[in-house]
Amino acid sequence: MRYFAACLLLLAAPLQAHPHVFVETGLRLVASESGAIQGVEVTWRYDELYSLLVLEDMELDSDFDGQLTMPELERLNGFDLQWVDGFEGDLYAQSAAGRLKLGAPQNRGTSFMAGQIISRHYRSLEGADAALSLKAFDPTYYTAYDLGLGIDLPVGCKAEVVKADVSAATQMVMDLMGDSVDDPEADYPEVGEAFADEIVVTCDSGS
């Protein structure tokens, strides 16, 4: 993640430990009255360690009871939406015509349950037609996303998940890194997309 809390995890570690942040992802596609996909609501559920580090950094849950007060939740709300220039939200969309533009994130709320931070935001989607594909990934593979929270589709749409070839992606990393694969100071190649599942969405109608 390219926002302030990510700095908490910038610790020297063997590259085999990549990635460092794990996020369960849910996608809810939103269609217009004509049936065209016009946006996507994204849910991120962060792993327990990262959630704990965020709370510590923001000085929340000071009594360590695993519960946040309403004022604390208000402070946490939107913590991960302060994106730096160039950050694309780790979500990428494409149609047959090429790359699709996703709008700026609109906050849909943040919660804290069972030791994990859960946040939601909405992004408009420009130029989508009856078929498109989506991938959730961090190009640097510092953060790993999976589709553990599922995909919610409008009526008339269906989705196929094309699983990433993790073995091939891992071998690619080994080939790119060579002898430096065990060096924690080495630059890690941008291989995140190779580890990402692809969601292929088709709808009965579209723009």
Beta strands, then each sheet from edge to edge (+ up, - down):
strand 1: 21-31
strand 2: 37-46
strand 3: 91-95
strand 4: 98-102
strand 5: 106-113
strand 6: 116-126
strand 7: 131-136
strand 8: 143-146
strand 9: 151-152
strand 10: 157-162
strand 11: 198-203
sheet 1: 5+ 6- 2+ 1- 8-
sheet 2: 5+ 6- 2+ 1- 9-
sheet 3: 5+ 6- 4+ 3- 7+ 11- 10+
end
